Amino acid sequence: MAVRLIDIERALDELVLMEEAKRFQRMAVILQQRRWPELIAHEPKKDDGLDAYAPPSLSGDRTGRGVACSTTPTISKVSEDAKKAKEKFPGLKTLIFVTSGKVSRITATKWAKQTIKDYELELQVVSREDIITTLMLPENASICATFLNIDLRPEPTLAELIANARRAGAEIAESWAGRLKGQPLIELRAERLEQNGAESGQVFFLGDVSEALRESRRLVLEAPAGRGKTTTLVQLARGAGADHTALMVDLSQWVDSGRNILEYLGGMREFLARGIGATELARFCQSGSFSFLLNGWNEITASNSVAATNALRNLERAFPEAGIIVATRTHHLTPPLANLRRNSTLTLTPS
């Protein structure tokens, strides 16, 4: 399989940052051995200037070739290796300098002229771009995994991702349902409230709320403690259907985390266990029908009210196609969502 350019670049930068010259040397020698199979690798220390060497007797064109590797792309490093190698390997005619740094063709040409003048060696510079493009070839994927620690697990298909995300969402809903153990899950009704909080007389059933979320509506479900707000969210999540995913979120925990919604969800056990992080969730959200069920607006502390307001506004802006419902006790601050429809659960009757 092919490896992404950005993953190779980041891995090379990390390798240099961590000063792992030995690991780079081994990787670079293997890459050159694939071009020149006759090269023989040297031990990392006391190598006399060469990390690998092919004497004329082993080369098809009777040319002695040596490989010197370094994460330092300078002419002084080239000269240092060339001087040692020239003294110890009399059959050496071509020096291949492999570096993780950037070396332009103009610079490489200048180095080549100086090297042949000072040491009578032909210099070939293999710099960062050549290494990256070579590592991107599918046949070199195993090298990326071994030396650059790049994860080569195949990316799940979109269908697999959607299925796994929905399973994770369902598992989260069941976890919330577990908190209601022993309580009946009765389908409650809700009455629409006017903007001033007055009752409108317009009654909605659970199916109506679910359909509104599928239509990307913004809803708030207001009621005193114990009136069934969490129960209703659990029922909405459970009844989302095979073509819609409802993601339950503890609103105060999310705001306290300081992370965006995808990072927060991607850090939950249910998603982590399925290898679904923020990147995978973003991919999922671009292709599936989904809604956010946010519980506990009233539990936001005064010190976190600004952060909570910003979080909801960012959520609405980032996911205009998603349905959003916020469950809360009656609160002096209304969730800041556009075209918000306020609803209040009705009290249970004997029937």
N, C-alpha and C positions, 0 to 999 in steps of 0.2 A: 504494500500500500504506500501511497505517496505521503510525505510529511509536509506540513504547512511551513511556508517561508518564515512566518512570524515566530513559530516555535523554535526553529533552528537559530534564528537571530538572537532570541532571548537566551537560549541555552549557551550559545557561544559567549555572549556578554557575561553571563553568570560564571562560566568557566574561567574567563580572564579575571573577573572581579575576585574570585576565590583563589586565584593564583595556582590553578591546577595545571601547571605546564606539563607534567608527566602524562596526565590523561589526554591532553591535547596532542602530545607527541605520539602516543600510541595510536590515536585515531588517525592522525595525519599520515603516519607510516602505512597503515592499512589501506588508506585511500590511494596512496602512491603505488603500493604493491598490486593493486587492481589494474593499474596502468602498466606497471613494469614488474611482472611476477617474479623476475629473477632477483629482486631486491631482498637482502637478508637484514632483518632488524637487529639492532645492537641493544645491549643493556642500557638502561637510562643514564647511568653514571659512567664516567671515564670512557666516553665514546669516541674520543679523538676528533671531535667536531662533526661527526656524522651519526645520525640516528638510524640510518640504514644504508647499505652499500651493495652494489652489484659490480663485481670485478669484470674486466673485459672478457675473461674466459667464459662467463655465464651470459653475456649479452649477445644477442643475435647480430648486432652491428659492431661488435667488438669495442664498444664504448663503455668505459667505466663511469658509473653513475652513483652519486651519493645524495642522500636526503638529509637536510638539516631543518629542524622544526623549531619554531619559537612564537610566543605570543607577543614578542617585541619586534615590530616592523621597522627596523632601522638598518642603515648601511653598516654601522659599526658592528652590529650583531652578525651580519653577513660576512664581513671581513674577518671577524674573530673566528668563525667556523671555517671559512675558506683557508685561512692561514694554517690552522691545525690540520685540516684534512689534507692539504697539499703536501705537508711533511710526512704524514702517516700512510697515505694511500697514493703511491706513485702512479698507479694506473688510472686515477681519477681524472676525467676530462669534463664532466658535466655536473654542476652542483644545482640541486633542486631545493630552493629555499621555500618552505611552507610556513605561512604565518596566518594567524587569525585576524590580523589587522588589515586595514585597507591600504593598498599600494597601487597607485595609478600606473598606467602603461608608460607614461612619460618618466615617472620616477623609476620604474623597473628597468627601463632602457638605460637610464643614467647609471644605475647600479651595475647592470650587465657590462657596460663599457669599462667601468672602474675595476670590476672583478677580473675581466680578461686581461686588463692592463697590468694589474698588480700580481695576479696569481696564475694567469694563463688558463683560466677555467671559464667554461661557458656557464652562464647563470640563467636559470629559469625560475621565475618567481611565481609561486602559487599563493595567491592572497585570498582574502575573505570571500569575495564574490564567487571565485571558482569553487571554494570549499562548500559554500551554501548551495550552489546549483548542483554540485555533485551529490551532496547529501539528500537533495530533494528527489533524486531518482528512486523509484520504488525498490530497486535491488539493494539500496543502501539504507533502507529503513531500520534494519537490525543494528546498524552502526549507531544510528541516532538513539535507539533505545538503550544500547549498552554504554555508550560514552557520554551522551548528552542527557540521559534520563528522561527522554521524551516518551510520554505514554502513547502506546500504539494500539490501545484497545479500539476496536472499530466503533465509529459513531453510530448510535442507534438510528434506525430509519424513523421517519416522521411518524409513521403509524405506531411503532413501538414506543416512541417518546410520549405520544398522546395517551396511549394505553397506560403506561407507567405513571404518568402525571395524574391521571384520573384515579388510579388505584391509591396513590399517595393521598390525594384529596379525600377519597372515601375513607381511608384509614384515619385521617385527622378528624373527620366528622364522627367516626365511631368512638374516637377518644373523647370527644366532647359529649357524645351520648352517654358514655360511661359515667360521667359526672352526674347524670340525671337518673342513675340507676334506681329503680323502685318507683319512679314517677311515670304516670301515664303520658304517652305522646299523643295528645289529642290535637286534632287539626283546629287551630283557633281562627277566628275571624278578626279582621282589622277594619277600623273605620278611618276614612280619610279625614285629615284635619285641614282647616283653612290655615293660611299663613299666620293669622293671629292666634292660632291654637283652638279656635272654635270648632265644634263638631259639625261635620257636613251632612251626616246622615247617609253617606255613600259607603257601603260595606263591601269589603274584598275578602275573598277566600284564599286559601293557600295557593291554589292553582293560578289565581290572578296575579299574586305576587311573583310567583315563579315565571310566569309569562312576561311580566314587566321587566324582570332581570334579563331575560333572553332578548328583550328589545333594547337593552343597554340603558335602562332607566336608572335614575338615582333616587333611592328611597331611604327614609329613616323610619324605624319602628320604635315608637315611644310607649313606655308603660311603667308603672311602679314595679318595685321588686316583687318577684314571684308571679308575674302575670304571663309568663311564657315566652319571653323574648328569645332566650337561648334555645328553648324547645323549638321555636319556629325556625330559627336558623339551622338547627340540626335537621329538621324535616325538609327544608329547602335543599340542603346539601345532599341528603339521602335520595331525594326525588328529582335530582337534576336531570336524570335520563342519560342514555348512552351517547348522546351527541352534545352534551353540555357538561362543563366541569364547574362546580362551586367550591371555592377555596375559603375555608373558615380561618379567620385571623383574630387573635386576641389583640385588640387595638392598642391597649396601653403597653403591652409587652413589645409590640412592633415599634411604637414611638420611642420607648425607652432604649431600644437597641441602636437607634441612630442610623439604621441601614435602610436602603430603599426596599420596596416590597419584595422584589425578586431575590435580593440577597438574604432577606429575612426568611422567606419561605425555603430557599435553597439550603439554609442552615438547619432546618428542622429534620428530625430523625427520619421521618417518613420519606422525605425526598432524598436525604443523604444515603439511605439504605438502597436506593435505586439508582444512585449515581447521577442524580439530577441536581444541578447547581443553578446559579443565576443565569448562566449562558444558555443552558438547556431550557430553562423556563421561558426565557425571552423567545427562543425558537418556538416553543409550544404556544405561547400567547399570540404569535403571528399567524397561527394556522387553525386554532380551535375556538369554539364558542365557550366563554367562561364568565364567571362573575366572582366578585369579592364579597364575602359575608363578614362584616367587621363588627365585633362584639365589644361593648363597654366604653362608648364615648364618654359616659358620665364618670368613668374611673380615671380619666386624664387629670393629673394634678395641675394646679394653677401654674406652677413653674414650667410645666410641659405643654401648656395650652398653645403657645406659639408654634412649637415644633409639631404638635398634632395637627394644627390648622394647615401648616405648610405641607405636611405629609399627605393629607387628604387632597389638597389642591394639586400636588404633584402627581398623585395617583390618578386623579381624574384626567389630568392633562396627558399623562403617559399612556393611558388606556381608555381612549374615548369609546372604543367598541365594547368595553366590558360593562356588565351590570354591576351596580354597587348598592349595597344596603348596609345601613349602620343601625345597630340595636343599642338603645340607651334608655336609662330612666329619664324622665322629664328633666331637662337641663336648661339653664339660662342661656347657654350658647348652642346655637343650632349648627350642626355639621356644615362646613362651607362647601356645599356641592351645588352646581348649577341646576336649575330646573328641578329642584328637590321636591319630592312628594312626601309629605308627612303623613304617617299613619299611627294609629294607636290600637293595640290589641284590646278586644272587648272582653269583659269579664265573663266567666263561665256561667251558663245557666244550668239548672238541674237536668235538662234534656241533653 
